[in-house]
């Protein structure tokens, strides 16, 4: 199963570039895979990890938290650490 939340930000001159951030969760045999994707014009940055010590419900809560708090790609792994999530990057 795959779940995706998408935040689209419009350009605000001098304050914010136009960008899209996607928060994705997939269930795998190995655990819960979380992915965050940042798109700015032609630039795409993607990071993924497999979480070994959380179940589907906990994964959904973390995914919602990331989305609702607009957590950026450079901070999301810190959030996982703060939530005591054991993960490995893929």
C-alpha positions as CSV (number, residue, x, y, z in Angstrom):
1,X,0.0,0.0,0.0
2,X,1.2,3.5,-0.9
3,X,0.0,6.8,0.6
4,X,1.1,10.2,-0.6
5,X,0.6,13.7,0.8
6,X,1.5,16.7,-1.4
7,X,2.2,20.3,-0.4
8,X,2.3,22.8,-3.2
9,X,3.8,26.2,-2.4
10,X,3.3,29.2,-4.7
11,X,6.0,31.7,-5.4
12,X,5.9,34.7,-3.2
13,X,8.4,37.2,-4.6
14,X,11.4,37.8,-2.4
15,X,10.0,35.4,0.3
16,X,9.4,31.9,-1.1
17,X,10.1,30.0,-4.3
18,X,7.5,27.9,-6.0
19,X,8.0,24.3,-4.9
20,X,6.3,21.0,-4.2
21,X,7.0,18.6,-1.3
22,X,5.7,15.1,-1.3
23,X,5.5,12.8,1.7
24,X,5.1,9.1,0.8
25,X,4.7,6.0,2.9
26,X,4.8,2.4,1.5
27,X,4.5,-0.9,3.3
28,X,7.2,-3.4,2.6
29,X,8.1,-6.8,3.9
30,X,11.1,-5.2,5.7
31,X,9.1,-2.5,7.3
32,X,7.6,0.9,6.5
33,X,9.3,2.9,3.8
34,X,9.1,6.7,4.1
35,X,10.1,9.1,1.3
36,X,10.2,12.8,1.0
37,X,10.6,14.5,-2.3
38,X,11.4,18.2,-3.0
39,X,10.7,19.6,-6.4
40,X,11.8,23.2,-7.4
41,X,11.7,23.9,-11.1
42,X,13.9,21.3,-12.7
43,X,15.6,20.4,-9.3
44,X,14.4,17.2,-7.6
45,X,15.8,16.0,-4.3
46,X,14.5,12.7,-2.9
47,X,15.4,10.8,0.3
48,X,14.0,7.5,1.4
49,X,14.4,5.2,4.4
50,X,13.0,1.9,5.7
51,X,11.8,2.1,9.3
52,X,12.2,-1.3,11.0
53,X,10.6,-0.7,14.4
54,X,7.3,0.9,13.6
55,X,3.9,-0.5,12.5
56,X,1.5,0.9,9.8
57,X,-0.4,3.1,12.3
58,X,2.8,4.7,13.7
59,X,4.1,5.2,10.2
60,X,0.8,7.0,9.3
61,X,1.1,9.3,12.3
62,X,4.6,10.2,11.4
63,X,3.7,10.8,7.8
64,X,0.8,13.1,8.9
65,X,3.1,14.9,11.3
66,X,5.7,15.6,8.6
67,X,3.0,16.8,6.2
68,X,1.0,18.9,8.6
69,X,4.1,20.6,9.9
70,X,5.7,21.1,6.5
71,X,8.9,19.4,7.6
72,X,11.6,20.1,5.0
73,X,13.8,17.5,3.5
74,X,16.8,18.7,5.4
75,X,15.0,18.1,8.8
76,X,12.9,15.0,8.4
77,X,15.5,12.5,9.6
78,X,15.9,14.5,12.8
79,X,12.1,14.1,13.3
80,X,12.5,10.3,12.9
81,X,15.3,10.3,15.5
82,X,13.2,12.4,17.9
83,X,10.4,9.8,17.5
84,X,12.9,6.9,18.3
85,X,12.5,5.4,14.8
86,X,15.2,3.0,13.8
87,X,15.8,3.3,10.1
88,X,18.2,2.8,7.3
89,X,18.5,4.9,4.1
90,X,17.7,3.4,0.8
